[in-house]
Amino acid sequence: QVLVGAPHSCTCAEFLAGSGLCAHLCWILLKKYRLPRDHEYACKLGLLEREIEDVLQQLHQEQTPNTEETLFSQTLHQENDGCIEQREIYEDDVCPICQEELLKKMLPVTYCRYSCGNNVHIECMKIWADHQDELENESVVKCPLCR
């Protein structure tokens, strides 16, 4: 269990041993909240409420799409094929599985053709599909975002 605050805490052995920030806290700060590695909050052992609000506000501003771009990216293919166009990949877009930026890693990308049109690394989608096969015996692999 990871708690971001003043001070941060985690229930893993590495954090409890007192070695500073553990991999879990680093993942939350760098991947989930998209803090750059050199950001002053990325290496602090705790964040005040005001600092957490700053991080969340910055994340919200990054994720607020331009409505004109959103409408353009959701254009449907011909009605008879039942597929949706792939959404355009922007600089801040991340793979929903590995949380890496899609343009930064430069790996091949696929997308959800039948519902949301969101992009996913092909390699990550294969891992997702293998995991779904273990859980369910369905032949259809569900999108990790819209399912």
C-alpha positions in Angstrom: 0.0 0.0 0.0 1.4 3.3 -1.1 0.5 6.7 0.5 1.6 10.0 -1.0 1.7 12.7 1.5 3.8 14.3 4.3 5.7 11.9 4.6 5.2 9.3 1.9 4.8 5.7 3.0 4.8 2.2 1.5 4.3 -1.2 3.0 7.1 -2.8 1.0 10.3 -4.2 2.7 12.6 -1.7 0.8 10.7 1.3 2.2 10.3 -0.1 5.7 14.1 -0.7 5.8 14.5 3.0 5.6 16.3 3.3 2.3 14.4 6.4 1.1 11.9 6.3 -1.7 11.0 2.8 -2.9 10.3 1.7 -6.5 6.5 1.9 -5.8 6.7 5.5 -4.7 8.9 6.4 -7.6 6.5 4.7 -10.1 3.6 6.7 -8.7 5.4 10.0 -8.8 7.1 9.5 -12.2 4.6 7.5 -14.2 1.2 8.1 -12.7 1.7 11.8 -11.9 4.2 12.3 -14.8 6.8 14.3 -12.8 10.1 14.7 -14.6 13.0 12.9 -12.9 14.7 16.2 -12.2 11.5 17.8 -10.7 12.0 19.0 -7.1 9.0 16.9 -5.9 10.3 13.7 -7.5 13.0 13.1 -4.8 11.3 14.5 -1.7 10.4 12.1 1.0 7.0 13.8 1.4 4.7 16.3 -0.2 2.5 18.9 1.5 -1.1 19.2 0.6 -0.4 22.3 -1.5 2.4 20.5 -3.4 0.1 17.5 -4.1 -2.6 19.9 -5.4 0.1 21.5 -7.7 1.0 18.1 -9.1 -2.7 17.1 -9.6 -3.5 20.5 -11.3 -0.6 20.1 -13.7 -1.7 16.5 -14.5 -5.3 17.7 -15.1 -4.1 20.5 -17.4 -2.1 17.9 -19.4 -5.1 15.6 -19.8 -7.7 18.1 -20.7 -8.1 17.6 -24.5 -8.8 20.3 -27.0 -12.5 19.6 -27.9 -11.9 20.3 -31.6 -9.1 17.7 -31.7 -11.2 15.2 -29.8 -14.1 15.5 -32.2 -11.8 15.1 -35.2 -10.0 12.0 -33.7 -13.3 10.2 -33.1 -14.5 10.2 -36.7 -16.0 6.9 -37.7 -15.0 4.8 -40.6 -17.7 3.8 -43.1 -20.7 2.7 -41.3 -20.7 -0.8 -42.8 -17.3 -1.9 -41.5 -18.0 -1.2 -37.8 -14.5 0.1 -37.1 -13.4 3.3 -35.5 -10.4 5.4 -36.7 -7.3 5.3 -34.6 -6.9 8.3 -32.4 -4.0 10.6 -33.2 -1.0 10.1 -30.9 0.0 13.3 -29.0 3.2 13.9 -27.2 1.6 13.3 -23.7 -0.3 10.1 -24.6 0.7 7.0 -22.6 0.2 3.3 -23.1 -2.6 2.3 -20.7 -0.7 -0.9 -19.8 2.9 0.1 -19.2 2.3 3.8 -18.6 5.2 4.8 -20.9 4.8 7.7 -23.3 3.9 6.3 -26.7 6.1 8.7 -28.7 9.0 8.5 -26.3 9.5 4.7 -26.5 8.9 4.5 -30.3 7.5 0.9 -30.2 4.9 -0.3 -32.7 1.4 0.7 -31.7 -2.1 -0.9 -32.2 -5.5 0.5 -31.2 -9.0 -0.4 -30.2 -10.8 -0.8 -33.5 -14.3 -1.5 -32.2 -15.0 1.0 -29.3 -12.7 3.7 -28.2 -9.9 4.1 -30.8 -7.2 4.5 -28.1 -3.6 3.4 -28.7 -1.6 0.7 -27.0 1.9 -0.8 -27.6 1.6 -4.0 -29.5 4.0 -5.7 -27.1 1.9 -4.6 -24.1 -1.3 -5.8 -25.8 0.2 -9.2 -26.3 1.0 -9.4 -22.6 -2.6 -8.2 -21.8 -4.0 -10.9 -24.2 -2.0 -13.7 -22.6 -3.2 -12.5 -19.2 -6.8 -12.5 -20.4 -6.5 -16.0 -21.8 -5.4 -17.2 -18.3 -8.4 -15.6 -16.6 -11.2 -16.2 -19.1 -11.7 -18.7 -22.0 -13.1 -16.1 -24.4 -11.8 -15.8 -27.9 -12.2 -12.0 -27.9 -9.5 -9.9 -26.2 -11.1 -6.9 -24.6 -9.5 -3.4 -24.8 -7.7 -2.6 -21.5 -9.4 0.9 -21.5 -13.0 0.4 -22.5 -13.4 -3.4 -22.3 
